[in-house]
Structures are given as C-alpha cells and as structure tokens.
Amino acid sequence: MLKILSFFTKQMLIFGVVIVVLMLISVVGHYGMQRIADQTRKVETMFPVLDAAMEVKIGEVRAMALMMEVLAAPTSESLVEMKKERAVNDTIQKQKEFNQVRVQMVAGLDRLYLG
C-alpha cells in the first residue's frame, strides 16, 4: 500500500503521525500539570492548619521541659535562678524570632518591588 503513495504523501503521513503523537503527549502533560496544581492548592489551604498544629506542639514541648526543670529543682532558690535564666532565654528567643520575621518581610518587599 505504501509503494503506491508518492514520496510527498509519505512525508505528509509521517508528519501527521508525529503531530498526533505530540498532541497526545501534550494532553497527557497538561492533565498531569493540572493534577499537580490541584494538589498544590490543597496543600496551600491546609498549610495554616498544619502551621497552627506545629505551634501547639512546640508550645507543649516547651511547657513539658519547663515542668521537668521545676520538678528537678532541689531548692526554692534554684527555682528563682531558673526563672531568671528562662526570662533571659525567652527574651533572646523573641529577638531571634523578630529578626527572622523582619528578614522575611524585607525579602518579600524586595520581591514585590524589584520583581
């Protein structure tokens, strides 16, 4: 059957097959990208919930560590000393968190204005 067709017709037939294969690949790729985009949107909607859960967990671990320190204190004077140390550590931690937020804000503004 192919022997009857001219060279130009054979080339056009092969070109048509290549176009069909490319269209099939592009449809499959588009479908895959849509699935990835949908899953990304789901993760974005769940992120605040996951972030809040992690904050609760961190707070619980800090409270447990504080309770263990209190239970391990031999005297009331050592409790007062631990309280002072804890206040200093909390202040340092808050300063670090503030600096991280400030850096993130500056980076966000840079991206917004500098593109």
N, C-alpha and C positions, 0 to 999 in steps of 0.2 A: 504494500500500500504506500509506503514512504518513497518507493522508487518512482512512483508516478508523479509525485509532487515536485515542483521546481525548487531550486535552491533557496530562493527568496521566501517561498511559502514555508519551507522547513525552518528557516531562521525565525520567521514570524511565529510559528507554532512553538518553538523553543522559548522565544521571548515571552509569549503568553503564559507558558508553564512557569517560567521564572517569576512573572508578575503575580500569578496566583499563589505561588509558594510564599513570596514576600508579603502578600496581603494576609495570608494565613498566619505567618509569624507575627505580623504587626497586630492582628486581632488578639492573638494569644498574649502578646506582650502588654497590650492595653488592658486586657482583663486582669492580668497579674498585677499591674501597677494600680488598678482600681482597688483590688483586694488589699494591697499594702497601704494605700491611702485610707481605706476604711478602718483597717486595724490601727493605724496611727491616730486617727480621730478618736477611736475607742480608748487608746492609752492616754491621750491628752485629756479626755473627760474624766478618767479615773485618777489622774495624777494628783489633784488636790486631796482626794480621799486617802491615797497612799501616803502622801506627804504628812497629812494630819495623823495617820496611824503611826508613822515613824516618829513623829514628835512626841506622841503619847508614850511610845515605847522608850524613847530616850529619857523622858521625864521619870518614868517608872524605874529605870535603871539607876538614875541619879538619886532618887528617893531611897532605893534599896541600899545603895552604897552609903548614903548618909546614915541610915538606920544601923548599918553594920558598924560604922565608926562610933556611933553613940553607944552601942552595946559593948564595944570593945574598950571604951574609955575606963580607966581604972579609978579616976577621981573626978570630982567636980571641976577642979582647976584645969585638968586636961580638956574637959568639955568646953570651957571658956576659951582656951587656947585654940582648940579645933574650930570653934565658931569664928574666931578672928581669921584663922587661915582660910576657912571656907569663904568668908566675905571677900578677902583679897583675891582668891581664885575666881570667885564669881565675877568680880569687877574686871579682872583680866580677860575672862571668857567673854563678857559682854562687849569689851573693847574690840576683841578679835572679831566677834560676830558683826559689830557695827562696821568695822573696816572691810569685811567681806561684802557686806551689803553695799557699802559705798563704792567699792571697786566694780561690783556688778552693775550698779546704776550708771557709773561713768562709762563702762563698756557699752551698755545699752544706748546711752545718749550718743556715743561715738558712732555706733552702727546706724542710729536713726538719722543723724545729721551728716555723717561722712559717707554713708551708703555702704 
